[in-house]
Amino acid sequence: MSNPDRNISRRVFLASLGCAKNQVDSEQMLALLRRAGWRVTRDPEEAAVIVVNTCSFIESAADESIDAILELARMKEEGACRRLVVTGCLPQRYRQAITEALPEVDVFVGTGGIDAIVDAVAGTLPAGCYLPDPARAATAGPLERVLEEGPTAYLKIAEGCDRRCTYCIIPRLRGRQQDRSVEELMAEARMLIAAGKKELVLVAQETTAYGRRQAGAAGLDTLLGELAALDRGVWIRLMYGHPASLTAEVIEAMARWDNICRYLDIPVQHASDRVLKAMGRAYGADHLRRLFTDIRDRLPGVSLRTTLLTGFPGETEDDFQRLLDFVKEIRFDHLGVFMYSDSDDLAAHALPAHVPVEVAEERRERLMELQLGISAQRMRRYVEKTIDVLLETPLEEGLYQGRGAHQAPEVDGMTIVKVAPGKRGLKSGSFVPVRITEALDYDLMGVVV
């Protein structure tokens, strides 16, 4: 008979916070732990070791990470937990200060320490804060991953960033951009497809910079084509682009392959040239207008997503009005807005004329109110059309949640699909033709044809 206490002593729970890139790191760490003999549990109350993979990109993300750490630290008293490990951006950014602020944590591991997770969990890594070079994270993990449920998987094509945007801490946390080889990415993609994934979402700090650091290296267009050719029944989606590095070749590759989603996520941050220069963004509003016009001309039906930032130091009401006018003009399908999050380790911290938080929040709300109307109108173009939908989650008898190619996971809306009584063979991961019957502000509803 097995010893239940011994089983508990080898159970590990991992909470993954922040972006999709963090999720990939978490899945790789879990694979390393499983290979070392640990059993992965989804219940923190029965885990002997709890790992929290953190985010600290902005203040609210750091606060969320700290709250999660403190909540899970209670398992040391109330559950089976004997060891608490914190990984990722929070220790990388705050270093020794975070070890003093959170004595509940046994060991901290920075962004370059994925390959140290087994020692950290086993207790053979010294207490304190372990901060190897972040560049190691690009190649530290194995191809194996303990995957999240569902038909979608993220494929991280690079680590780090070469930009020096004045509001962003990522280069300090993740190092310079390190591209993974096409061969390694193809091997990982084959593994994901073999595991049943029907959508591969390419992520990095700047996906559209892939292949640009090294002369003669394969570019993103080549990678997209090779991935698309692996299985024409699998969607390929591109996230986290940059207006200054998106090339005509990438757009051509997207036009060439019908299983590359006609969807582009290109965070622009602002549309005032003065603010963009202070941000260090290396483009202006006219460049953005030409870019989005060209994309729509060459990719008919493309869905465009962007991210904006309000309250950047020095942003005036005139600057903000330029941003409002730009959003009205371009009419993005999907749009997210963040407020500037100040910290003394950011270059933008030294800029004059910081914007009060309440003003930044009011501007954010005005942008989202504007986008609500634009989104509702953009969604109506799908009514009475038939689109392919990837089914994700059964909601109730005859009703599924899914997404069209124009909807990225987690950040965009959804498509609610009604299935006729008696129709069989549908499950999570199925592609089905759906006639759209109704458009909401951000979501669609339809019936299987």
N, C-alpha and C positions, 0 to 999 in steps of 0.2 A: 504493500500500500504506500502511495506517495505521501510525503510529509507536507501538509498544507502550509506550514510556516516556511518551509524551504521554498515552496512555490512563490509565496509572497515576497520572499527576500530577493527574487530574481525578476520582479515585475517593475516596469518603468512606465511612467506616464509623461507625455510631452505636450505642453501647451504652446502652440505656435501663434505669435502675434504679428501684426503688421502686414507687409505686402506679400505678393505671390512669390517674390524672390526668397523671402524668408521661409515660405512654405516648402520650397524645394530644399533649402538647407535642412529644415526639420525632417523631411522625408529621408534625406541622405543620412542624417545622424541616427534615425531610427533603424535604418538598414545596417549601419555599423554595429549598433547595439544588439540587434537581433542576431547578427553573425557571431557576436561574442557570447551568445547564450542568454541574453535577456529576453523576457517575454513582454511584449508591448500590450498595455492595457489602456482602454479608453475611460477608465474610472480612476480618478486620482485617489479615492479613498482606499483602494486596494493596492496602491503602488508603494514599493519600498523606497524608490527614488523618483523624484519629480524634477523634470527639466522644464524651464520656461525660456523659450527662444524669443527675445525681446526686440522691440522697435523703439527708436528714439529720434526719428526723423524730425518731428516737431514736438512741442511741449505736451500737447494732448496725448500723443503716442507714448511719450515717456511716462506720463502720469498713468495711462492705462496699463503699461508694463509694471509699474510699481504696485498698482492696485492688485493686479493679478498675482504678483509675487507674494504680497502680504496675505491675500486670500488663500493661496495654496500653502503658505507656510503654516496655516492652521492645521494642516494634515499631519504635521509633526506631533501635535498634541492629540488630535481627534482621530487620525487615521493610522495607516501602517507606515507612513513615511518616516524614514530615518535619515534621508539626505536630500538636500535641495540644491539644485544646480541652475545657474542663470547663464544663458549664452546670448550671443548676438550683439546688437548695436548699443544697448544700454551700457554694458561694461566697457565696450570699446570707446564710447564717447566720454563717460564720466570717470572711468578708471578708479583710482584709489578712493575717490570721494564716495563712490557707490558702495564700496565694501564697508566703509564706516557707517553709511546711512542704513544699510540692510544687514545687520549682524545675523539675521535669521538664515542667510544664505551660506552654504558651506564652501562653495567655490564658484568663481565667475570665469567665463571663457569668452574671449572676444570673437570677432567675425572671422578671424583667420584660424580658429581652433577647432574646426569641424572634426579633424582627425584625432583630436584629443578627447572627444566626448566619452569614449569607453573608459579611459583612465579617470575622467572627472566623475562619472557615474559610479565607478567601482571604488572610488575613494583613494586611489593611488596618485592623483594629481594634488600637489600641495595646496593647502587652503590659501585664499587670497584671490588675485586677479591675474589670469593667464592671458597674455596679449601677444600672440605671434603675429607675423606680418600678414595683413589682410589679403595680400596677393595669393597666399597659399590656399585660400578658400576656393579659387577657381578650379583647382585640380585635386583638392584634398579628399573629396568624397568619391565613393565608388559609383559605378553606373546604377547599382541596385538602389531602389528606393522603396520604403513602405508607403504605398500610395494612398491618398485620400479616396474615399468612395466616390462614385459618379463617373460619367463618361469623359470628363475633361482632365487633362494633366498639363502642368506648366513645364516648359523646356527652357532652362536658363542657358542662354547662349554665350554669356560673358559675365564677368564680375568686375566691379569697380567703375570709375568714371574719370575721363580726362578733362571734363569741363571744370570751370571755376565760377559757377554761379554764386553770387555773393550772399544769397539767402539759404544756401544748401550746405549741409555738413557731410554728404555722402562720400566725397573723395577722401576725407579724413577717416571715415569709418571703413571704407571698402578698398581704398587704394586706387591706383590707376587702372584703366580698363585692361583686362586680360581676357582675350577671346579664347573660347574653347575650339578645338579643331573640328572641322567638318566631319571627320571620321568618327570622333568620339560622340558628337551630337547625333550622327546617323545611327550609331550603335544604340544610344539611349532611346532614340525615337522608335527603333525597331522593338526594343524591350517594352516601351509604353504601349505600342500598338498590339503586341502579343498579349499584353495584360488586359486588352479589351477597350483601350481608350479610343474614342472616336473624334476627339478634338485635341490638338496640340497647340498650346498658346505660347508663343515665343516671348520671353521676357529677358530683360537686362536693365541696367540703369539707363542705357541708351542703345536700344536694339539697332537703330539705323546707322550706328557707328561701327557695326561689326565688319571686320576685315580691313578697316581703313588705316590701322596703325602700322601694318607691315606691308611693304611693297611686294606686289605679286601674290598676296594672300587672297584666297577666295572671298568674294564679297557676299553681302546679305542676299543679293539676287540669286547667286549660285546656290547658297544654302536653301533658300526658299524653294527653288526648282527641284533640288534633290529630295527635300522632304516631301514635297507635293507628289513626286513620282513614286514614293514608297507604297502608297495605298490611296487610290483615287476616292475611296470611301471614307477618308479621314479628313476633317477640316484642319487647315493650318491658319492660325490667326496671329497677327503681329500687334504687339502692345509696346508702349513706352518709346515712341520715336522722338525725333528732334527735328525741328524745321530746317536746321542748317545742315543736316546730314542725310536727309531723305533724298535719294537719287532717282533719276529717270529710269535707271536699270531696274530698281526695285519695283517701281510702278509698272514697268513692262512685264516683269515676272508675275505680278499679281493679276495683270490682264490676261496672261497666257494660260494660267492654270485655274480651272473652274472650282477646284477644291481649296484654293487660297481665298479665304473670306475677303470680300470687298469691304474691308473695314480697316480704318487707320486711326490709331490713337496717337495724337501729336500734341502734347502739352505745349501751349504757347506762352502761358503765364500772364501776358499783358499785351496791349496793343498801342500803348503810348511809347513812341520812340525814346523819349527822355527816360521813362521808367525802365524800358528794356535795356538801355545802355547801362543804367545804374545796377541792374540785375546781372550784367555780364552775359547777356543772351546772344550776342553776335548776329542779330538780324533786326529788321524794322518792320513796321506794319505793312509797307508796300510789298516787301518780300513775302509776307504771309498771304496777302491778297492774291499775288501771282501764283503762289504755291497751291492754295486751295482751289483756285480756278483751274489750274492745270490738272490737279488730281481728279476733279469732277469731270473734266473734258475727256480724260483718258481712261477713267474707270466709271462709266455710267452706272448710276445706282449705288455708288459707294456710300458707306455710312461713316461719318466723321465724328470723332470724339476729341475733346480737348480738356485741359485743366487750366484754371486761372487762379491768380493770387491777388487778393485785395489787402490794402493797408501796408504796402511796402513803404519803407521810409521815404518821405518826400512826395508820395502820391497825392496830388491835388485833386480837387473836384473836377477840374478840367481834364486831368489825366484819366480819371475814372469815367468821365463822359465819353472820352475817346474809346474806352474799352466797351462801354455799353453800345455805342454806335457800331463798333466792329462786330459785336455779337449779333446785333440786328442784321447787319449786312451779310455775314457769312452763314448764319443759321445752321449751327452745328446740330447734329442729330442727338449727341450726348455731350454733357458738359458738367464738370465738377468744379467747385470753387473752394479754395482754402484761404484762411486768413494768414497773413505773415506772422510767423512765430519767432519772436526775438530771443537771442541768447548771446552772451558775451563772447562765445567762440565762433560767431559768424562774422564775415567781413562786413555785412550790411549793418551790423550793430553800431559801427563807427559813423554811419551816415547821419546827416542832420535831419531834422523835421520828422521825427517818428510820429506815426499816425495813431491816435487814441484807439484802443481796442473797440470801443463802442462804435466808432466811425467805420472801422474795418468790417465789423459785424453787420452794420446797416448796409454797407456797400455789397457785402456778400449776399445778403437777403434780396437786395434789388436785382442783382444778377440772376439769382435762382428764380425769382418771380418772372423775370423776362424769359428765362430759358423754359419755364413751365409752359408758357404759351407757344413758344417755338417748337418744343418737343411734341406737344399735342398735335400741332399742325403737321409736323414731319411724320408722326405715326399714322396719320389719316391716309397717307399715300399708299399704305399697304391694304386698306380695306377693299374687299372683293378681289384681291389678288391671291394667288396660291404660292406659298413659299415653303421651302424645306425647313423643318424644325427638328432640332435634336432634343428628344425627350430626356428629362432629367429625373423628375421625382413624381411618383403617383400621389395625388392629393386626396382623392376619394374615388369611389367607383365611377369609372367613365371620365375621369378628369386628370390631366397631367400638367405639370409645369415643365416648360421647355424654353428653348431660345432659338431664334432665327440667326442667320449668319451676321445680321446687323446688330446683334446683342452679345456683348462680351460677358463672361461669367463674373458675378459678384458686383460689378460696377454699373451695369446698365439694367434696363427693365427686363421683363420676361414675357413669354407667350404662353397663355393658358389655353390648353388644347382639350376640346371635348371629343370623346371617342364614342362612336355609335355602339349601342348595346349589342353584345355578342361578337364584337370585332376582337380577334385573337392575334397573338404574336407580337403585341406591342410591349415594350419594356424600356427601362432606362438604357440609353445608348442607341435606341432606334432612331433612324431618320424617317420622318413621315411628311408627306405633302399635306399642308394645312391651308384651307381657305380662310382668310382673315375676315371675320364678321363684325368686329368692333375694335376701335382704337381708344385707349384711355390716355391719360397724360404721358405716361412713360411705358405702358404695357400694351400688349395686343391680346385679343381673344379670337379663337377660331375653331374650326371643326376639321377632322381628318377627312380628306377627300376620298 
